[in-house]
């Protein structure tokens, strides 16, 4: 049996700092106490939320989702309290399309496989390069993309176990303007970092009856060692010479970004 499920979901995130999102599969929508995350297990989204539950999905299943995200934040600058010209930042944001894909396949009577491609979280904003706060921020983004292959094994008619390996890509970009004393126009400092890291998911799924079932899923933390460049541009001659002498004009930097471990428990009846 092969099933294909598609969904288009709108999201409006209101946050003073910009657009933020934490994407979760549609399995949680309408589920009491969010038990759909690990307890319901009726769609291919289990490949992401609870690998052990794949044993409920005979044949082949595909779920494709698209989430449309936009910010409704409105940020006004009180120009009487700043000496920096430029006024308000860009208001609102262009919609962001966030796709996700889930695929499961029954290998035999006991073994099942799956894979998911998701955007588990992210945030960012673009205020423009002319507003009064440009010396604090112009734009920034931090985005996570996860590819997670999974495998499940049916121990008996009631108990199943599952494992998944997350391949996680993290990207960070940012830009800030620099006020200059000896040159018209602003200087700029920008960063562009990324990393690939791995985590592991373990889960168990138990079917008490045909209608009552429960699951638990644990995912380890993810330490992403971001690496990339921080660059200074369009500097006045004095600052440019100092930055060059100090070796800070073009820097290769490394930093660690950690996503914490999580435990999901759910029961469905």
N, C-alpha and C positions, 0 to 999 in steps of 0.2 A: 504494500500500500504506500502510495506517495501522496503527501499533502503539502500544499503551498499556502502560506498565510502572509498577507501583507497588511500594513497599517501605516497611516499617516497621522501624526499626532502634533498638535500645536502646543507651544510652551511660551509663556511670557514671564521672564524673570526680572523682578524689580530689585535692584541692588544699587546703592549709592556709588559704589566703586565701578560699576559697569555690569557686564553680562556674566552670570555664573550659572553653571548647570551641573547637575548630577543625574546622569541618565540611568534609568532602570527599565528593564523589560516590561512589556505590557502585562506580563503575568501577575504583577502586583496590583494592577488596576482593578478595583472593585473587590479585592480579596479581603475578607475580615482579618484585621490585625496583620495585614500583609502576608498572610500564610501562603499566598500564591507563589511567593519567591521560592520556596522549597517544598511545599506540601501538595499543591494542586498537580503540578507536573503533567499538564495536558498538551504542551506545545514544545517546539524545538528550542524555546528560550531556556529550557532546563540545561542546555549545553553550557550556559553561562552561570546560572544560579545554583544548580545542584546536579552535578554530573551523574550521581548514582541513580537519579530518577529517569535517566534515559531508557532504562529497561521497561518503562511503561509504553514506550513509543515503538510499536512494531513497524517494520518497513522503513520508508524514508520520509522525513519531514523537513520542510524548509519554511522559515519565517523571515520575512523582509520587512523592516520598519524604517520610517523616515520621520524624524522629529524636526519641526521648524521652531527655532528659538530666536527671540528678539528681546531687546531691553526696552522698558518703558520709563527708565529713569530720567528725571529732569533736574539738572544741576545749574543753579544760578549763582553768579559771582557778585558779591557786594563790593562794588568798585570803590566805595568810600573807605574800605578797610585794607586796601592794597595800593601800592604805588606802581605795580606792574600793569602795563597796558595790555589789552587783548580781550577783556570781557569774558563772556560765557564760552564754555567748550561746545563742541559739536553735540547736538541733542539727539537722543535716540541712537539707533544703530541699524545697519542693514541686517535683514534676516539671515540666520545661519542654518544651513541644512545639515542635519546630523543623521547619517544612515547607520543601520545596524543589520547584521545578517546572522542567522542561526541555522545550522544544518545538523541533522542527526541521521544515522543509518544503522539498521540492525545487521550485525555480522553473522550471527547464528542464534541458536536458542538461548545462549547465555551471555554473549558478548555484544556490546553496543558501542558505537563511536559517535563523536560529534565534534563540531567546531563552531566558534562564535567570533565575530568581528564587531567590536563595540567601541564606543567612546565613553568610558566609565565616568569621567569628570572633566572639568575644564572651566576656565574663566578668562575674561579679557575685556578690553575696552579701547576705543580710539577717540581721544578728546580733541584731536587736531593740534597742529603745531603753532597756533597763534593765540590761544587763550591765555588768561592771566596766570593760570597754574602750570604753564608749560615747563617751568623750572623744577617742578615736582614730578610731573608725568605728562607724556604725550600719548603714548599707547603702550599696551602690554598684553601678553597672552601666555597662558600656561595650559597646554592641551595634552591629554592622555589618550592613546589608542591601544587597544588590547586585542591580540589574536590568541585565542585559547582553544587548543585541541584537547579533547576529553575522551575518556574511556570508562565504560561501566561494565560491571560483572554481576549477573544474577546468581547469588549464592544458593537460594532456594525460592519457593513460591512467594515468600514474604520479604526476605531481606536482599537488598542490593547494595553494592559498594561502588564508589566512583573516584576517579582521580583526574585532575586537569593540570596542564602546565601553561601558565600565562606568559606570553611574549609581549612585553609592554614597551611601547615607544612614547617618550616624553619630549615635548618641544616647548622651549621658552624663548620669547622675544620681548624686547622692551626698548623704549626710546625716551630720553629726557633732554630738554634743551639746556644750554649753559649760557648764563648771562656773561657778557664780555665788556671789558673796560676800554680796550684799545682798538675795537673794530666794530663797525655797524653790523647788525644782524646777530643771530644767536649761533653759538656752537652747538654741538650735539654729541651725546654719549649714547651708544646703542649696544645691545647685547643680542646674541643669537646662539643658543645652547640647545643641545639635544642629547638623548641617551637611549639605549635599549637595555632593559633589565628583565628579570624572570621572577615568577613566583609559582607557588604550587597550591592546588586546591584539593582537599580531601572531603568526601561526603559519604553519608549513609542514608538509605531510604528504606522504610519499613511499611508494608501494606498489611494493616490489621484485618481489613475486610475489603471487598470490592469498592466500598464507598469511603472508608476511613484509612487515612495514611498519614505518615509523618516523615520529616526529613531534617537533617542537620548538615550544614556545609561550612567548612573552615577554609579560609584563604590566608596564606602567609603574608607578611608585610613585604613591600617592594622597595628596595633601595636603588634608586636611579642615580648613577654618577654622571651628572650632566657635565658636558665639556663643550667649549666653543670659544667665541671671540667677544671681547668687549672693546669697542673702538671709539676713539675721540676724533671728531671731524669738524672742519670749518672753524678752526680756532684762530684767535688773534695771534700775531707774530710772537709776542712775549710768552703767552701760555703754550703755544705750539712748541717753542724752543725748550721750555721747561719740561713739558710732557715728553718730548723726544729724549732729552737728557736723562730723565728718570726712567725711561723705558715703559711708560704707561699709556702711550698713544694707541698701541695695538697690543692687547693682552690676550693670551690664551688662559682661560680660567676653568676651574673644576669646582663643582659643588654637588652635594648629595641632597636629593629630594626623596623623602620617605612617605609612601602611602601605608597607613597602618593596616595590620591584619584585621580580619572581620570574621564573625561567626553569625550565621543565619540559622534559625530554628523555626520550623513551622509545622502545623498540623492542619489537615483538611478533612472535612466530613460533608 
